[in-house]
Each structure stands twice: as structure tokens, then as C-alpha cells.
């Protein structure tokens, strides 16, 4: 646990991912309270160099150490993480070993989140979240189940921004499981 927290605090994402890849689910869960405490600590002053360095790695590690789909969706989409998020590729890697049905639940929860963006940074962040959701949906064959109003409104917008493109990608992902 200590070496993971050291990697997170130092912002060494590749090292943290390597450590997380070698952990069992129980070991990951055991790390989560410390990650949550660090998030609270960094939230107090998120504009420091320490926060900018640690937050992308914290975002990734917290996502990997969550146990429930609701917790992962909330952690991924947390407003305090939007300024310094982990890259979509890192998040997809960390979520890639989860069960398809569980990933489908995460996809649905992310897609249900309102997509009203108040700034270009918010739109980019939401586009990245939808990219994670769409990639998971495409890999597992478990897309967003049923019509999701916020997603449909965004996918139907004119233009080709990352947010709109990823909303369209997620909306077109298969809604039922496919054989692997």
C-alpha cells in the first residue's frame, strides 16, 4: 500500500498502474481509504503543484480501487478530478479486466450524467469520460441500456467536437452482450 501511495503522491502514473496490475481486488480495496483521504487533502487546494502532479494518478488509482459500479462512475466523473484527470487510455487499461456486465453498469451510469458543459475544459473532460464509456461498451458489448436523454441530446448536436463524437460513439455501441 505504501509504495502505491508514494507513486500516487509523486504523480508516477505508470508506476502506479504497474503496482495496481499486480494487486488482487482485495488489495486494491484496502488502498481505497488512503486514496480517498489524499483526495480530500488535495481538494483543499487543488491548484498547487502537488495537486496538479498527483491528481491524474489519484484519479486512475481511485478508479481501479473502487469495488462498485456506482463508486467508479462517481469517482471518474467527480468535479474535483476534472481539472487534472487521468488519460482515457490509462482508465480503459485499469477497467479492462472487469466483468462485461459490471462495465456495462459503469457505462450506463456515466452516460446518465448530465452533459451540460459550462466551459471548453468541461466539454473536453466530458468527452474523455464518454470515450472511456464508449471504449468499455465496445470491448464488452454492453452499451448504455435504453434511451438516455442527456446522451441523445448531445449526440444529436451539430458539429464534430470530441464530446459530440464520443456521445455518438457511445449511443451506437451495442446494448446487449456479445460473445467474447
C-alpha positions as CSV (number, residue, x, y, z in Angstrom):
1,X,0.0,0.0,0.0
2,X,2.8,2.4,0.9
3,X,4.5,2.2,-2.4
4,X,1.2,2.8,-4.3
5,X,0.6,5.9,-2.2
6,X,4.1,7.1,-2.8
7,X,3.6,6.7,-6.6
8,X,0.3,8.5,-6.4
9,X,1.6,11.4,-4.4
10,X,4.6,11.7,-6.8
11,X,2.4,11.6,-9.8
12,X,4.1,8.5,-11.2
13,X,1.1,7.1,-13.2
14,X,3.0,4.3,-15.0
15,X,4.4,3.0,-11.7
16,X,1.0,3.2,-10.0
17,X,-0.6,1.3,-12.9
18,X,2.1,-1.4,-12.7
19,X,1.5,-1.8,-9.0
20,X,-2.3,-1.9,-9.4
21,X,-2.0,-4.5,-12.2
22,X,-0.2,-6.8,-9.7
23,X,-2.8,-6.4,-6.9
24,X,-5.8,-8.6,-6.1
25,X,-9.2,-7.0,-5.8
26,X,-8.9,-7.2,-2.0
27,X,-5.6,-5.5,-2.0
28,X,-6.9,-2.7,-4.3
29,X,-10.0,-2.2,-2.0
30,X,-7.6,-2.0,1.0
31,X,-5.9,1.0,-0.6
32,X,-9.0,3.0,-1.2
33,X,-9.4,4.7,2.2
34,X,-5.9,6.2,1.8
35,X,-6.7,7.3,-1.7
36,X,-10.0,8.9,-0.5
37,X,-8.1,10.7,2.3
38,X,-5.5,12.0,-0.2
39,X,-8.3,13.3,-2.5
40,X,-9.8,15.2,0.4
41,X,-6.3,16.6,1.3
42,X,-5.7,17.8,-2.3
43,X,-9.2,19.1,-2.7
44,X,-8.4,21.8,-0.1
45,X,-6.0,23.5,-2.6
46,X,-6.3,21.9,-6.0
47,X,-4.2,24.5,-7.7
48,X,-0.9,23.6,-6.1
49,X,1.9,22.0,-7.9
50,X,1.4,18.9,-5.6
51,X,-2.2,18.6,-6.7
52,X,-1.5,19.0,-10.4
53,X,1.2,16.4,-10.1
54,X,-0.8,13.8,-8.0
55,X,-4.3,14.2,-9.3
56,X,-4.1,12.3,-12.6
57,X,-2.5,9.3,-10.8
58,X,-5.0,9.6,-8.0
59,X,-7.9,9.7,-10.5
60,X,-6.5,6.4,-12.1
61,X,-5.8,4.7,-8.8
62,X,-9.1,5.6,-7.2
63,X,-10.9,4.3,-10.2
64,X,-9.0,1.0,-10.0
65,X,-9.6,0.6,-6.3
66,X,-13.3,1.1,-6.3
67,X,-15.5,-2.0,-5.9
68,X,-18.9,-0.9,-7.2
69,X,-20.0,0.5,-10.5
70,X,-21.7,3.5,-8.8
71,X,-18.5,4.3,-6.9
72,X,-16.3,4.1,-10.1
73,X,-18.7,6.2,-12.1
74,X,-18.8,8.8,-9.3
75,X,-15.0,8.8,-8.9
76,X,-14.5,9.1,-12.7
77,X,-16.9,12.0,-13.1
78,X,-16.1,13.8,-9.8
79,X,-15.9,17.6,-10.4
80,X,-12.7,17.9,-8.4
81,X,-11.0,15.5,-10.7
82,X,-12.0,17.2,-13.9
83,X,-9.1,19.7,-14.0
84,X,-6.3,17.1,-13.7
85,X,-7.8,13.7,-14.9
86,X,-6.1,10.5,-15.8
87,X,-5.9,9.9,-19.6
88,X,-8.7,7.8,-21.1
89,X,-6.1,5.2,-22.2
90,X,-5.0,4.7,-18.6
91,X,-8.5,4.4,-17.3
92,X,-9.5,2.0,-20.0
93,X,-6.5,-0.2,-19.2
94,X,-7.4,-0.2,-15.5
95,X,-11.0,-1.1,-16.1
96,X,-10.3,-3.6,-18.8
97,X,-10.2,-6.7,-16.5
98,X,-13.7,-6.1,-15.1
99,X,-16.7,-8.2,-16.0
100,X,-18.6,-7.0,-19.0
101,X,-21.9,-6.7,-17.1
102,X,-20.2,-4.6,-14.5
103,X,-18.6,-2.4,-17.1
104,X,-22.0,-2.0,-18.8
105,X,-23.3,-0.7,-15.4
106,X,-20.5,1.8,-15.3
107,X,-21.2,2.8,-18.9
108,X,-24.8,3.4,-18.1
109,X,-24.1,5.4,-15.0
110,X,-21.6,7.6,-16.9
111,X,-23.9,8.1,-19.8
112,X,-26.8,9.1,-17.5
113,X,-24.8,12.0,-16.1
114,X,-25.9,15.4,-17.4
115,X,-23.7,16.6,-20.2
116,X,-24.2,20.3,-19.8
117,X,-20.8,21.8,-20.3
118,X,-20.1,25.3,-19.0
119,X,-16.6,25.7,-20.4
120,X,-14.3,24.2,-23.1
121,X,-12.4,22.4,-20.3
122,X,-15.6,20.8,-19.1
123,X,-16.6,19.7,-22.6
124,X,-13.1,18.1,-23.1
125,X,-13.4,16.3,-19.8
126,X,-16.9,15.0,-20.5
127,X,-15.7,13.9,-24.0
128,X,-12.9,12.0,-22.3
129,X,-15.4,10.3,-19.9
130,X,-17.6,9.4,-22.8
131,X,-14.5,8.0,-24.6
132,X,-13.8,5.7,-21.6
133,X,-17.5,4.7,-21.5
134,X,-17.6,4.0,-25.3
135,X,-14.4,2.0,-25.3
136,X,-15.7,-0.2,-22.5
137,X,-19.0,-0.6,-24.2
138,X,-17.4,-1.6,-27.5
139,X,-15.0,-4.0,-25.8
140,X,-17.6,-5.7,-23.8
141,X,-20.7,-5.4,-26.0
142,X,-22.5,-3.9,-23.1
143,X,-23.5,-0.4,-24.2
144,X,-25.8,2.1,-22.4
145,X,-29.2,0.3,-22.0
146,X,-32.2,2.2,-23.2
147,X,-32.6,5.8,-24.2
148,X,-30.5,8.3,-22.1
149,X,-31.9,11.8,-22.7
150,X,-28.7,13.7,-21.9
151,X,-26.7,11.4,-24.2
152,X,-29.2,11.7,-27.0
153,X,-29.3,15.5,-26.8
154,X,-25.5,15.7,-27.0
155,X,-25.2,13.1,-29.8
156,X,-27.8,15.0,-31.8
157,X,-25.9,18.3,-31.6
158,X,-24.3,19.6,-34.8
159,X,-20.6,19.6,-35.1
160,X,-17.7,17.2,-34.5
161,X,-16.3,18.1,-31.1
162,X,-14.8,15.3,-29.0
163,X,-17.9,15.5,-26.7
164,X,-20.4,15.1,-29.6
165,X,-18.3,12.5,-31.4
166,X,-17.9,10.3,-28.2
167,X,-21.7,10.7,-27.4
168,X,-22.5,9.4,-30.9
169,X,-19.9,6.6,-30.4
170,X,-21.4,5.5,-27.1
171,X,-25.0,5.8,-28.4
172,X,-24.1,3.5,-31.3
173,X,-22.4,0.9,-29.1
174,X,-24.1,-2.4,-28.8
175,X,-26.7,-2.5,-26.0
176,X,-26.6,-6.3,-25.5
177,X,-23.7,-8.6,-24.6
178,X,-21.8,-10.3,-27.4
179,X,-19.8,-13.5,-27.1
180,X,-16.2,-12.8,-26.4
